[in-house]
Amino acid sequence: MKAMILAAGYGKRMRPLTDSTPKPLLPVAGKPLLLYHIERLRAVGVTRLVINVAHLGEQIMALLGDGAGFGVSIDYSVEPYPLETGGSLAKALPLLGEQPFLLVNGDIWTDYPFQRLIKAGLAEDCLGKLVLVPNPGHNPNGDFSLSGERLLAAGARGDGYTFSGISLLRPQLVADYPRRREVFPLREVLAGALQQQRLCGELYRGQWWDIGTPERLQALDALLRGAPG
Protein backbone atom coordinates (compact mmCIF):
# COMPACT_ATOMS: atom_id res chain seq x y z
CA MET A 1 0.00 0.00 0.00
CA LYS A 2 1.12 3.53 -0.77
CA ALA A 3 0.58 6.67 1.27
CA MET A 4 0.40 10.27 0.15
CA ILE A 5 1.37 13.08 2.49
CA LEU A 6 0.02 16.52 1.63
CA ALA A 7 2.84 19.02 2.04
CA ALA A 8 2.35 21.78 -0.54
CA GLY A 9 0.37 24.52 1.20
CA TYR A 10 1.49 28.04 1.97
CA GLY A 11 0.72 27.77 5.69
CA LYS A 12 -0.55 31.35 5.71
CA ARG A 13 -1.90 31.20 9.27
CA MET A 14 1.54 30.16 10.51
CA ARG A 15 3.35 33.23 9.17
CA PRO A 16 6.00 34.46 9.74
CA LEU A 17 7.25 30.93 10.54
CA THR A 18 6.26 29.65 7.11
CA ASP A 19 7.83 32.54 5.21
CA SER A 20 11.11 30.64 5.30
CA THR A 21 10.12 27.09 6.29
CA PRO A 22 7.39 24.91 4.73
CA LYS A 23 4.75 24.11 7.31
CA PRO A 24 5.38 20.31 7.35
CA LEU A 25 9.01 20.97 8.28
CA LEU A 26 8.22 23.09 11.32
CA PRO A 27 9.88 21.36 14.28
CA VAL A 28 7.98 19.82 17.17
CA ALA A 29 10.16 18.57 20.04
CA GLY A 30 13.17 18.91 17.77
CA LYS A 31 11.74 16.95 14.83
CA PRO A 32 9.94 18.18 11.69
CA LEU A 33 6.23 17.35 11.64
CA LEU A 34 6.67 15.43 8.40
CA LEU A 35 9.11 12.97 9.95
CA TYR A 36 6.58 11.85 12.55
CA HIS A 37 4.30 10.69 9.73
CA ILE A 38 7.09 8.97 7.84
CA GLU A 39 8.25 7.10 10.94
CA ARG A 40 4.73 5.95 11.86
CA LEU A 41 3.98 4.83 8.32
CA ARG A 42 7.26 2.95 8.04
CA ALA A 43 6.57 1.24 11.37
CA VAL A 44 3.43 -0.39 9.92
CA GLY A 45 5.09 -1.38 6.66
CA VAL A 46 3.97 1.50 4.47
CA THR A 47 7.23 2.44 2.78
CA ARG A 48 6.13 3.70 -0.64
CA LEU A 49 5.27 7.34 -0.24
CA VAL A 50 4.11 10.16 -2.47
CA ILE A 51 4.64 13.70 -1.21
CA ASN A 52 3.34 16.74 -3.03
CA VAL A 53 5.41 19.90 -2.81
CA ALA A 54 5.04 23.52 -3.90
CA HIS A 55 5.76 26.35 -1.44
CA LEU A 56 9.43 25.99 -0.42
CA GLY A 57 9.20 22.41 -1.63
CA GLU A 58 12.89 22.28 -2.42
CA GLN A 59 13.56 22.22 1.32
CA ILE A 60 11.43 19.12 1.74
CA MET A 61 13.11 17.36 -1.17
CA ALA A 62 16.56 18.34 0.08
CA LEU A 63 15.86 16.94 3.55
CA LEU A 64 14.19 13.69 2.51
CA GLY A 65 15.78 12.93 -0.85
CA ASP A 66 14.51 9.64 -2.24
CA GLY A 67 13.61 8.51 1.27
CA ALA A 68 16.28 5.82 1.53
CA GLY A 69 17.85 7.48 4.55
CA PHE A 70 14.52 7.16 6.36
CA GLY A 71 13.74 3.59 5.34
CA VAL A 72 11.15 4.50 2.70
CA SER A 73 10.96 5.36 -0.99
CA ILE A 74 9.53 8.74 -1.97
CA ASP A 75 8.07 10.01 -5.22
CA TYR A 76 7.40 13.73 -5.39
CA SER A 77 4.46 15.37 -7.09
CA VAL A 78 5.85 18.81 -7.82
CA GLU A 79 3.24 21.53 -8.20
CA PRO A 80 3.90 24.92 -9.80
CA TYR A 81 1.85 26.43 -6.96
CA PRO A 82 -0.43 24.81 -4.37
CA LEU A 83 -3.30 23.07 -6.17
CA GLU A 84 -5.49 22.55 -3.07
CA THR A 85 -6.19 19.04 -1.86
CA GLY A 86 -8.34 17.87 -4.76
CA GLY A 87 -6.05 19.28 -7.40
CA SER A 88 -3.03 17.80 -5.65
CA LEU A 89 -4.60 14.34 -5.60
CA ALA A 90 -5.62 14.58 -9.25
CA LYS A 91 -2.09 15.52 -10.28
CA ALA A 92 -0.58 12.72 -8.19
CA LEU A 93 -2.87 9.94 -9.47
CA PRO A 94 -0.26 8.51 -11.89
CA LEU A 95 2.13 8.08 -8.94
CA LEU A 96 -0.48 6.54 -6.66
CA GLY A 97 -1.52 3.63 -8.86
CA GLU A 98 -4.85 1.81 -8.94
CA GLN A 99 -5.10 0.45 -5.38
CA PRO A 100 -6.46 2.22 -2.28
CA PHE A 101 -3.93 4.49 -0.62
CA LEU A 102 -3.55 6.29 2.69
CA LEU A 103 -3.83 10.07 2.63
CA VAL A 104 -2.38 12.12 5.47
CA ASN A 105 -2.28 15.88 5.95
CA GLY A 106 1.29 16.98 6.52
CA ASP A 107 0.32 19.65 9.05
CA ILE A 108 -1.21 17.45 11.74
CA TRP A 109 0.31 15.47 14.59
CA THR A 110 -1.34 12.31 15.85
CA ASP A 111 -0.72 8.97 17.50
CA TYR A 112 -3.40 7.34 15.36
CA PRO A 113 -2.46 3.70 14.60
CA PHE A 114 -2.35 3.57 10.80
CA GLN A 115 -2.52 -0.23 10.86
CA ARG A 116 -6.15 0.09 11.95
CA LEU A 117 -7.13 1.63 8.61
CA ILE A 118 -4.97 -0.79 6.68
CA LYS A 119 -6.42 -3.89 8.34
CA ALA A 120 -10.01 -2.69 8.12
CA GLY A 121 -9.75 -1.87 4.42
CA LEU A 122 -12.69 -0.53 2.46
CA ALA A 123 -16.15 -1.96 2.04
CA GLU A 124 -16.81 -2.77 -1.60
CA ASP A 125 -19.17 0.16 -2.11
CA CYS A 126 -17.05 2.70 -0.18
CA LEU A 127 -14.86 5.10 -2.12
CA GLY A 128 -13.10 6.21 1.05
CA LYS A 129 -12.90 5.81 4.78
CA LEU A 130 -12.24 8.94 6.83
CA VAL A 131 -10.88 9.06 10.35
CA LEU A 132 -12.90 11.48 12.47
CA VAL A 133 -11.97 13.01 15.81
CA PRO A 134 -13.91 14.86 18.53
CA ASN A 135 -14.36 18.48 17.58
CA PRO A 136 -11.57 20.84 18.61
CA GLY A 137 -12.40 24.33 19.78
CA HIS A 138 -11.74 25.84 16.37
CA ASN A 139 -14.28 23.55 14.64
CA PRO A 140 -17.10 23.13 17.18
CA ASN A 141 -19.78 21.87 14.78
CA GLY A 142 -17.68 19.24 13.07
CA ASP A 143 -17.62 18.11 9.45
CA PHE A 144 -19.44 14.76 9.40
CA SER A 145 -21.62 12.47 11.47
CA LEU A 146 -21.49 8.69 11.73
CA SER A 147 -24.20 6.07 11.45
CA GLY A 148 -22.36 2.88 12.20
CA GLU A 149 -19.48 3.09 9.74
CA ARG A 150 -21.41 5.18 7.23
CA LEU A 151 -20.48 8.81 6.93
CA LEU A 152 -23.24 11.40 6.99
CA ALA A 153 -23.30 15.17 6.82
CA ALA A 154 -22.88 16.79 10.23
CA GLY A 155 -26.32 17.28 11.72
CA ALA A 156 -27.78 20.06 13.81
CA ARG A 157 -27.96 17.90 16.94
CA GLY A 158 -24.37 18.46 17.95
CA ASP A 159 -23.42 14.97 16.78
CA GLY A 160 -20.78 16.03 14.29
CA TYR A 161 -17.11 15.12 14.32
CA THR A 162 -14.08 16.68 12.66
CA PHE A 163 -12.24 15.12 9.71
CA SER A 164 -8.73 14.40 10.96
CA GLY A 165 -6.97 14.65 7.61
CA ILE A 166 -6.32 10.89 7.68
CA SER A 167 -8.14 8.63 5.25
CA LEU A 168 -8.01 5.52 3.09
CA LEU A 169 -9.16 6.36 -0.42
CA ARG A 170 -9.77 4.64 -3.71
CA PRO A 171 -8.16 6.53 -6.61
CA GLN A 172 -11.53 6.44 -8.38
CA LEU A 173 -12.87 8.92 -5.81
CA VAL A 174 -10.90 11.67 -7.54
CA ALA A 175 -10.30 10.10 -10.96
CA ASP A 176 -14.04 9.82 -11.63
CA TYR A 177 -15.00 13.19 -10.15
CA PRO A 178 -16.78 15.01 -12.99
CA ARG A 179 -15.66 18.52 -11.99
CA ARG A 180 -11.92 17.84 -11.86
CA ARG A 181 -9.84 20.88 -12.71
CA GLU A 182 -6.34 22.11 -11.92
CA VAL A 183 -7.18 23.66 -8.53
CA PHE A 184 -10.05 22.39 -6.38
CA PRO A 185 -10.60 21.20 -2.81
CA LEU A 186 -11.09 17.61 -1.74
CA ARG A 187 -14.17 18.63 0.25
CA GLU A 188 -16.03 19.06 -3.05
CA VAL A 189 -15.27 15.48 -3.99
CA LEU A 190 -16.23 14.19 -0.55
CA ALA A 191 -19.53 16.07 -0.69
CA GLY A 192 -20.42 14.31 -3.94
CA ALA A 193 -19.48 10.88 -2.60
CA LEU A 194 -21.42 11.62 0.58
CA GLN A 195 -24.58 12.27 -1.42
CA GLN A 196 -24.09 8.88 -3.08
CA GLN A 197 -23.66 7.27 0.37
CA ARG A 198 -20.26 5.96 -0.66
CA LEU A 199 -18.12 7.20 2.23
CA CYS A 200 -17.31 5.36 5.44
CA GLY A 201 -15.70 6.57 8.63
CA GLU A 202 -14.43 5.75 12.08
CA LEU A 203 -13.99 7.79 15.25
CA TYR A 204 -10.61 8.13 16.95
CA ARG A 205 -10.36 9.60 20.43
CA GLY A 206 -6.59 9.60 20.84
CA GLN A 207 -4.09 12.40 20.37
CA TRP A 208 -4.72 14.58 17.33
CA TRP A 209 -3.49 18.11 16.72
CA ASP A 210 -4.21 20.38 13.78
CA ILE A 211 -1.17 22.64 13.66
CA GLY A 212 -3.04 25.66 12.37
CA THR A 213 -1.53 28.43 14.48
CA PRO A 214 1.83 29.16 16.12
CA GLU A 215 0.11 28.81 19.49
CA ARG A 216 -0.96 25.23 18.75
CA LEU A 217 2.54 24.43 17.55
CA GLN A 218 3.98 25.73 20.81
CA ALA A 219 1.43 23.80 22.88
CA LEU A 220 2.21 20.53 21.11
CA ASP A 221 5.93 21.14 21.44
CA ALA A 222 5.52 21.62 25.19
CA LEU A 223 3.39 18.47 25.46
CA LEU A 224 5.87 16.26 23.64
CA ARG A 225 8.90 17.64 25.41
CA GLY A 226 7.22 16.89 28.73
CA ALA A 227 6.12 13.40 27.78
CA PRO A 228 8.02 10.42 29.20
CA GLY A 229 10.57 8.96 26.81
Secondary structure, DSSP 8 states (H G I E B T S, - for coil): -EEEEE-----GGGTTGGGTS-GGG-EETTEEHHHHHHHHHHHTT--EEEEEE-TTHHHHHHHHTTSGGGTSEEEEEE-SS--HHHHHHHHHHHHH-SS-EEEEETTEEE---HHHHHHH---TT-SEEEEEE---TT-TT-SEEEETTEEEE--TTS--BEEEEEEEE-THHHHT-TT--SS--HHHHHHHHHHTT-EEEEE--S-EEE--SHHHHHHHHHHHHHS--
